[in-house]
């Protein structure tokens, strides 16, 4: 069978930027053309309906069957045009969504955070060991980079994968799936575009699963179903009989009054249950479309094949079942019509609709939660594949137990920096009993290096590519102390906040001694700022000595070169540094950083130079 054009693989011979720009332009042109077509259909439909109304009026006024014939022809043309107009508008929505998808792809590559919507829940769990320090969630974060997941299920799954590392076997399965999906630009764009039509709030999709799994309400009121099935045709039959003169008493009114009494009592609960589902009827159709995209292909990666199988139950696809529910929804919305009370009195309409919904609930409901979970998995993998496509210079890491307890990467860069401004460095951290000591002056790149290490570890253990030309590491738990915040509201000083954070790091490292636990990678940036120099030096040395005895590897950045004066720490440290250069331009002193890592301790500082550059008074020469 010929695959739809929107789902065919697209060759990515051009750069990702060129591909996105060309696709955004193409869908923009399509949107413009469809918008014009939609306007023409809108105008012609108004003219057709108006013509039908005028023809009917002339037929009533002047007589003549041909006026009514003309009105009928115009109404048929209107119906056809109205349906076609709806199809054009759907195509227009899709084209606009695809244009936005590719425009956002450009923004992601350029790391233009202001132009890139942040999707998903950015809240950080309390006392998480690394999320707040490494820009994992929130604005300008890894979550932001992976915001191509557009449904709430996908967004929640991406967040879970960012916060909880996978085991090596699962990482390999994900990597194979991501590699397969990376070149499927049309497939991934279609998932993103259709996900925008879900229009669901965060966790709202879980309410759908809860409804699907709940005990059907009518199961506890079986009598009302039978009464509605008998009452509706009997009421209509009695009404027709009276209208035809077969009955001289309005027996149907007696049944209608009984129906109204039922509707105003037990029927209120039925109406509320129908409304709770009916308000989401567009969501079911949108989910059905996404499910159809996922099952439209045959996959090679075992993880993708397993995911596809989860969308087919008993030989029926999840998309087909969800679409059938979507077809019922317009009938459920009849409760909002002005003349619905008449329909309800004659037919007990809401009970019939609820019976159909609950029949679907019994048949498909047990599978809905797994369908949504599988959708989350598929979207998360698609988001990682999008990252892979957008960053072709990145590589897939090797995360395995046999590489030893050592993080080793070539040209490791910070994944949140645009490629044009990202500087890579060869970095090695470990084995246990050693630590990477990173020194250098202000703004030289020490903190960025530590965050580059940490964020790449997070990506590696998601199954994603990393910002490096090569990376090997064992499975690791992360613990960081880098971005400390005091709290006036809680009465916590900066120093106490830092102590609490360091305690969390130490506790995380201590748990690594338990059998079966991963070794820990700790990242400490300028620890113990909030106390005097002497006590800071003593405390920092004590903490690092303790960490060196644990099954852990780590990196410590500092301005304090005296850390290396301690004999034990000096022998355990692997010293590297960043530096700066100065030049004079138009009489102004200018500082330059190349962000290249060099061996050994830093030999320069720039605090006084920075003071001079911003115009602060300098100390006397005798004080320096």
C-alpha positions in Angstrom: 0.0 0.0 0.0 1.3 3.4 -0.9 2.3 5.4 2.2 0.7 8.9 2.6 3.0 11.7 1.5 3.1 13.2 5.0 4.5 10.0 6.4 7.2 9.2 3.9 10.8 9.4 5.0 12.6 12.6 4.1 16.2 12.7 3.0 18.2 14.9 5.3 21.1 15.6 2.9 21.0 19.3 3.7 21.8 20.7 7.1 19.0 20.6 9.7 18.8 24.4 9.5 18.3 24.3 5.8 15.7 21.5 6.0 13.7 23.3 8.7 13.8 26.6 6.8 12.7 25.0 3.5 9.9 23.1 5.2 8.7 26.1 7.2 8.5 28.1 3.9 6.7 25.3 2.2 4.0 25.0 4.8 3.7 28.8 5.1 2.9 28.9 1.3 0.5 26.0 1.7 -1.2 27.9 4.6 -1.6 31.0 2.5 -3.1 29.1 -0.4 -5.5 27.2 1.9 -6.5 30.3 3.7 -7.6 31.9 0.4 -9.5 28.7 -0.6 -11.2 28.7 2.8 -12.3 32.3 2.3 -13.8 31.5 -1.1 -15.7 28.5 0.3 -17.0 30.6 3.1 -18.3 33.2 0.7 -19.8 30.7 -1.7 -21.5 28.8 1.1 -23.1 32.0 2.4 -24.3 32.8 -1.2 -25.7 29.2 -1.6 -27.6 29.2 1.7 -28.9 32.7 1.0 -30.0 31.7 -2.5 -31.8 28.6 -1.1 -33.6 30.9 1.5 -34.6 33.3 -1.3 -35.8 30.6 -3.6 -37.9 29.1 -0.8 -39.4 32.5 0.0 -40.2 33.1 -3.7 -41.8 29.7 -3.9 -44.1 30.5 -1.0 -44.9 34.0 -2.3 -45.3 33.3 -6.1 -45.8 29.6 -6.1 -44.2 27.3 -8.5 -42.6 23.9 -7.9 -39.4 24.9 -9.7 -38.5 27.5 -7.0 -38.5 24.7 -4.4 -36.5 22.5 -6.8 -33.9 25.3 -7.1 -33.9 25.7 -3.3 -33.2 22.0 -2.9 -30.4 22.0 -5.5 -28.8 25.0 -3.7 -29.1 23.4 -0.3 -27.4 20.2 -1.6 -24.6 22.4 -3.1 -24.4 24.2 0.3 -24.1 20.8 2.1 -21.4 19.7 -0.2 -19.6 23.0 0.1 -20.0 23.1 3.9 -18.4 19.7 4.2 -15.6 20.6 1.8 -15.0 23.9 3.7 -14.6 21.8 6.9 -12.0 19.6 5.2 -10.1 22.7 3.9 -10.1 24.2 7.4 -8.6 21.0 8.8 -5.9 21.0 6.1 -5.2 24.7 7.0 -4.9 23.9 10.7 -2.5 21.1 9.9 -0.4 23.2 7.5 -0.2 26.0 10.1 0.8 23.5 12.8 3.5 22.0 10.6 4.9 25.5 9.8 5.1 26.2 13.5 6.8 22.8 14.2 9.6 23.6 11.7 9.9 27.2 12.9 10.4 25.9 16.4 13.0 23.5 15.1 15.0 26.5 13.9 14.6 28.1 17.3 15.9 25.0 19.0 19.0 24.7 16.9 19.8 28.4 17.5 18.9 28.0 21.2 16.5 31.0 20.8 14.7 30.3 24.0 12.3 33.3 23.7 10.9 31.9 20.4 10.6 28.4 21.7 7.5 27.4 23.8 8.3 25.6 27.1 6.0 22.6 27.3 5.5 20.4 30.3 5.7 20.8 34.1 8.9 22.7 35.0 8.6 22.1 38.8 11.6 20.4 40.4 11.0 17.7 43.0 12.2 18.8 46.5 15.7 17.8 47.3 16.4 16.4 43.8 20.1 15.7 43.7 20.9 17.5 40.5 17.9 19.0 38.6 18.1 22.6 40.0 21.9 22.9 39.4 22.1 21.5 35.9 19.2 23.3 34.2 17.3 20.1 33.7 13.8 21.6 33.9 12.3 25.0 33.1 13.3 27.8 30.8 16.6 27.3 28.8 16.9 23.7 30.0 17.1 20.2 28.7 13.4 20.0 29.1 13.1 23.1 26.9 15.4 21.5 24.2 13.1 18.4 24.2 9.9 20.4 24.0 9.0 18.8 20.7 6.9 16.4 22.7 3.5 18.2 22.4 1.0 16.0 24.3 0.8 16.0 28.1 1.6 12.2 28.1 4.8 12.9 26.1 5.8 15.9 28.2 5.4 13.9 31.4 7.4 11.0 30.0 10.3 13.3 28.9 10.4 14.8 32.4 10.5 11.4 34.0 13.4 10.3 31.7 15.3 13.5 32.6 15.0 12.9 36.3 15.5 9.1 36.5 18.3 7.4 34.7 17.7 4.2 32.7 19.8 1.0 33.1 22.4 0.2 30.4 20.1 -2.4 28.6 17.3 0.1 28.3 19.7 2.8 27.1 20.8 0.5 24.3 17.2 -0.2 23.3 16.4 3.6 23.3 19.5 4.4 21.3 18.5 1.9 18.6 14.9 3.4 18.5 16.2 7.0 18.4 18.6 6.2 15.5 15.8 4.7 13.5 13.5 7.7 14.1 16.0 10.4 13.6 15.8 10.5 9.7 12.0 10.3 9.7 11.4 14.0 9.6 7.8 13.8 8.2 6.8 11.1 10.7 8.1 13.2 13.7 6.6 16.4 12.4 3.2 14.7 12.0 3.4 13.5 15.6 4.2 17.0 16.8 1.5 18.7 14.7 -1.3 16.3 15.6 -0.2 16.5 19.3 -1.0 20.2 19.2 -4.7 19.4 18.5 -5.1 17.5 21.7 -5.4 20.8 23.5 -5.3 18.9 26.8 -4.2 20.3 30.1 -1.4 18.7 32.1 -2.6 15.5 33.7 -6.0 15.9 32.0 -5.1 12.8 29.9 -5.0 10.8 33.1 -8.6 11.8 33.8 -9.5 10.1 30.5 -7.8 6.9 31.7 -9.5 7.1 35.1 -12.9 7.4 33.4 -12.1 4.5 31.0 -11.2 2.3 34.0 -14.1 3.3 36.2 -17.1 1.0 36.9 -19.8 2.0 34.4 -22.5 3.9 36.2 -25.4 2.3 34.3 -24.2 -1.1 35.5 -25.6 -0.1 38.9 -28.9 1.1 37.3 -29.8 -1.5 34.7 -33.5 -0.9 34.8 -33.2 2.6 33.4 -31.5 1.3 30.3 -34.3 -1.1 29.6 -36.9 1.5 30.4 -35.2 4.0 28.0 -35.1 1.4 25.2 -38.8 0.7 25.6 -40.0 4.2 26.4 -38.4 6.0 23.4 -40.0 4.0 20.5 -43.3 3.7 22.5 -43.5 7.5 23.0 -42.7 8.2 19.4 -45.2 5.6 18.2 -48.0 7.0 20.4 -47.2 10.6 19.1 -47.3 9.4 15.5 -50.5 7.5 16.1 -52.2 10.6 17.5 -51.0 12.8 14.7 -52.5 10.4 12.2 -55.8 10.3 14.1 -55.5 6.7 15.3 -55.6 7.9 18.9 -57.7 10.7 20.3 -55.9 11.0 23.6 -52.3 12.2 24.0 -51.0 9.1 25.7 -47.5 10.1 24.6 -47.7 13.1 27.0 -48.0 10.8 30.0 -44.7 9.0 29.0 -43.1 12.4 28.3 -43.9 13.6 31.8 -42.5 10.4 33.3 -39.4 10.9 31.2 -39.0 14.5 32.3 -39.4 13.4 35.9 -36.6 10.8 35.4 -34.4 13.3 33.6 -34.8 15.8 36.5 -33.8 13.2 39.1 -31.5 10.3 38.2 -31.1 11.8 34.7 -29.0 14.7 36.1 -26.2 12.3 37.0 -26.4 10.7 33.5 -26.2 14.2 31.9 -23.2 15.2 34.1 -21.4 12.0 33.0 -22.1 12.5 29.4 -21.0 16.2 29.6 -17.8 15.3 31.3 -16.8 13.2 28.3 -18.5 15.2 25.6 -16.4 18.3 26.4 -13.4 16.3 25.3 -14.7 14.9 22.0 -12.1 16.7 19.9 -9.4 15.3 22.1 -10.4 11.7 21.3 -10.2 12.4 17.6 -6.8 14.0 18.0 -5.5 11.0 20.0 -6.8 8.7 17.4 -4.9 10.6 14.7 -1.6 10.3 16.6 -2.1 6.6 17.3 -2.7 6.1 13.6 0.6 7.8 12.8 2.5 5.6 15.2 1.1 2.3 13.8 1.4 3.5 10.2 5.0 2.1 9.9 6.8 -1.2 10.4 9.8 -0.7 12.7 13.2 -2.5 13.0 14.1 -1.4 16.6 12.7 -3.9 19.2 11.6 -1.0 21.4 9.6 0.5 18.6 8.1 -2.8 17.6 7.0 -3.4 21.2 5.4 0.1 21.3 3.5 -0.5 18.1 2.1 -3.7 19.4 0.7 -1.9 22.4 -1.6 0.1 20.1 -3.1 -3.1 18.6 -5.4 -5.1 20.8 -7.5 -8.0 19.6 -6.7 -7.2 16.0 -8.1 -3.7 16.4 -6.0 -0.5 16.5 -6.2 2.0 19.3 -6.7 4.7 16.7 -9.8 3.0 15.3 -11.3 2.4 18.7 -10.6 6.0 19.8 -12.0 7.3 16.6 -15.3 5.4 17.1 -15.6 7.1 20.5 -15.0 10.4 18.7 -17.9 9.7 16.3 -20.3 9.4 19.3 -19.2 12.7 20.8 -21.2 15.1 18.5 -24.4 13.3 19.4 -23.5 13.7 23.1 -23.2 17.4 22.7 -26.9 17.6 21.8 -27.4 18.3 25.5 -26.3 21.8 24.9 -29.0 22.5 22.2 -31.8 24.9 23.2 -34.5 22.4 22.1 -32.8 19.4 23.8 -35.4 19.2 26.6 -38.0 18.2 24.0 -35.7 15.5 22.6 -35.0 14.3 26.1 -38.7 14.1 27.1 -39.5 12.0 24.0 -36.4 9.7 23.9 -34.4 9.9 27.2 -31.5 10.7 24.8 -28.8 11.1 27.4 -29.3 7.5 28.7 -28.9 6.1 25.2 -25.7 8.0 24.7 -24.3 7.1 28.1 -25.1 3.4 27.3 -23.0 3.7 24.1 -20.2 5.4 25.9 -20.1 2.9 28.7 -20.2 0.0 26.2 -17.0 1.5 24.7 -15.7 1.9 28.3 -16.2 -1.8 29.0 -14.6 -2.9 25.7 -11.7 -0.5 25.3 -11.4 1.2 28.7 -8.9 -1.3 30.2 -6.4 -0.5 27.5 -6.6 3.3 27.5 -4.0 3.9 30.2 -1.5 1.7 28.4 -2.2 3.5 25.1 -1.5 6.9 26.7 1.6 5.5 28.4 2.8 4.1 25.1 2.1 7.4 23.4 4.3 9.1 26.1 7.1 6.6 25.4 6.8 7.1 21.6 6.7 10.9 21.9 9.7 10.9 24.2 11.7 8.8 21.8 10.6 11.1 19.0 11.9 14.1 21.0 15.3 12.4 21.4 15.2 11.6 17.7 14.5 15.2 16.9 17.5 16.2 19.0 19.6 13.7 17.1 18.5 15.1 13.8 19.1 18.7 14.9 22.6 18.0 16.3 24.3 15.7 13.7 27.8 16.5 15.2 26.8 14.9 18.5 27.4 11.2 19.2 25.8 8.3 21.1 27.7 7.5 24.2 28.7 4.1 25.5 27.1 3.5 28.9 28.2 0.1 30.2 29.5 -1.6 33.3 32.7 -2.8 31.6 34.2 0.7 31.0 35.3 1.0 34.6 34.4 3.8 37.0 35.4 6.6 34.8 33.8 9.4 32.7 35.8 9.9 29.6 34.7 12.2 26.8 36.2 13.9 23.7 35.3 17.4 22.8 32.6 17.6 25.5 30.5 20.7 25.2 27.5 22.2 27.0 24.3 20.9 25.2 22.3 24.1 26.0 24.7 26.2 24.0 24.2 26.8 20.3 26.7 24.9 18.2 28.3 28.1 16.9 29.3 29.2 20.4 29.9 25.8 22.0 33.6 24.9 22.8 34.4 21.3 23.4 37.1 19.9 25.7 38.5 16.5 26.3 37.4 15.6 29.9 38.2 12.6 32.1 36.7 12.2 35.6 37.7 9.3 37.8 38.6 6.6 38.9 37.4 6.6 42.5 40.0 8.0 44.9 40.7 10.9 42.5 38.9 14.1 41.6 39.1 16.6 38.8 40.2 20.0 40.2 39.1 22.8 37.9 40.6 26.2 38.5 40.6 29.5 36.6 39.6 33.1 36.9 36.1 34.6 36.9 33.9 33.9 33.8 36.5 31.6 32.4 34.3 28.5 32.0 34.7 26.5 35.3 31.0 26.2 36.1 30.0 25.7 32.5 32.4 22.7 32.3 30.9 21.1 35.4 27.4 21.6 34.0 28.5 20.2 30.6 29.6 17.0 32.3 26.4 16.7 34.3 24.0 17.5 31.5 25.7 15.1 29.2 25.5 12.4 31.8 21.7 13.0 32.0 21.4 12.8 28.2 23.5 9.7 28.0 21.3 7.9 30.6 18.1 8.9 28.7 19.3 7.1 25.6 20.0 10.4 23.8 23.1 11.6 21.9 25.5 13.7 23.9 27.3 16.9 23.1 30.7 15.2 22.5 32.4 13.4 19.7 32.8 10.3 21.9 31.9 9.5 25.5 32.3 6.4 27.7 30.9 6.1 31.2 29.4 3.5 33.6 25.9 3.9 34.9 26.1 6.8 37.4 24.0 8.6 40.0 24.5 12.4 40.0 24.8 14.6 43.0 25.6 18.3 42.7 26.2 21.5 44.8 26.4 24.4 42.4 23.6 26.8 42.5 22.8 27.6 46.1 19.8 29.8 47.1 19.2 31.2 50.6 15.6 31.6 51.8 14.5 34.6 53.7 11.0 33.1 54.1 12.4 29.9 55.7 15.1 31.8 57.7 17.9 29.9 55.9 21.2 31.7 55.3 23.3 31.1 52.3 25.8 29.2 54.3 23.2 26.9 55.9 21.6 26.3 52.5 25.0 25.3 51.1 25.6 23.0 54.1 22.2 21.3 53.5 23.1 20.8 49.8 26.5 19.3 50.6 24.8 17.0 53.1 22.5 15.8 50.3 25.6 15.1 48.1 27.4 13.3 50.9 24.3 11.2 51.7 23.9 10.3 48.1 27.5 9.2 47.9 27.2 7.2 51.1 24.3 5.2 49.7 26.6 4.1 46.8 28.3 1.7 49.2 25.2 -0.5 49.3 25.4 -3.6 47.0 24.0 -3.1 43.6 24.0 0.7 43.7 25.5 2.8 41.0 28.7 4.8 41.7 28.1 8.5 42.1 29.4 11.4 40.1 29.5 14.5 42.3 30.0 18.0 40.9 30.9 20.8 43.4 31.2 24.4 42.3 33.0 26.9 44.6 31.8 25.2 47.8 31.3 26.9 51.1 31.3 30.5 50.0 29.3 31.7 53.0 32.0 31.5 55.7 35.5 32.9 56.3 38.5 31.8 54.3 40.2 29.7 57.0 37.1 27.7 57.9 36.1 27.3 54.3 39.5 25.7 53.5 39.3 23.3 56.4 35.7 22.3 55.8 36.1 21.9 52.0 39.2 19.7 52.5 37.3 17.5 55.0 34.4 17.0 52.6 36.5 16.2 49.6 38.7 13.7 51.7 35.5 12.0 52.7 34.2 11.8 49.1 37.6 10.3 48.0 37.0 7.3 50.3 33.6 6.5 48.7 32.7 4.6 45.5 32.4 8.0 43.7 34.1 10.1 41.1 33.8 13.9 40.9 34.9 17.3 39.8 35.4 20.4 42.0 35.8 23.9 40.7 37.4 26.6 42.8 39.2 29.9 43.0 41.0 28.6 46.1 44.3 27.2 44.9 45.3 26.3 48.4 43.2 23.2 48.1 46.1 21.7 46.1 48.5 22.6 49.0 47.1 19.7 51.0 49.3 16.7 50.4 46.5 14.2 50.3 44.3 16.2 48.0 47.2 17.2 45.8 48.1 13.5 45.2 44.4 12.7 44.4 43.6 15.7 42.2 43.9 15.9 38.5 44.4 19.6 38.0 43.1 21.5 34.9 42.4 25.2 34.4 41.0 27.9 32.1 42.6 31.2 31.5 42.1 34.5 29.8 44.0 37.0 27.6 43.9 40.7 27.4 44.1 43.2 24.5 43.7 46.9 24.1 41.1 48.2 21.6 40.6 52.0 21.1 42.3 52.6 24.4 40.0 50.1 26.2 41.3 47.0 27.9 39.4 44.0 26.6 39.4 40.5 28.1 39.2 37.3 25.9 38.3 33.7 26.8 38.9 30.7 24.6 37.3 28.3 27.0 40.0 25.7 26.3 40.9 23.4 29.1 44.6 23.2 30.0 46.5 20.9 32.4 47.7 22.1 35.8 46.5 24.8 38.2 45.5 28.3 37.1 48.3 30.9 37.1 46.2 34.0 36.7 43.3 35.9 38.2 41.1 38.6 36.8 39.1 40.1 39.7 41.1 43.4 39.7 41.0 43.6 35.9 37.2 43.2 35.9 36.9 45.9 38.6 38.9 48.3 36.3 36.8 47.4 33.3 33.5 48.2 34.9 34.9 51.4 36.5 35.1 50.4 40.2 37.9 52.0 42.3 41.0 49.8 42.5 43.0 49.2 45.7 46.3 50.9 46.2 49.4 49.2 44.8 50.6 48.5 48.4 47.4 46.5 49.1 47.8 44.2 46.2 
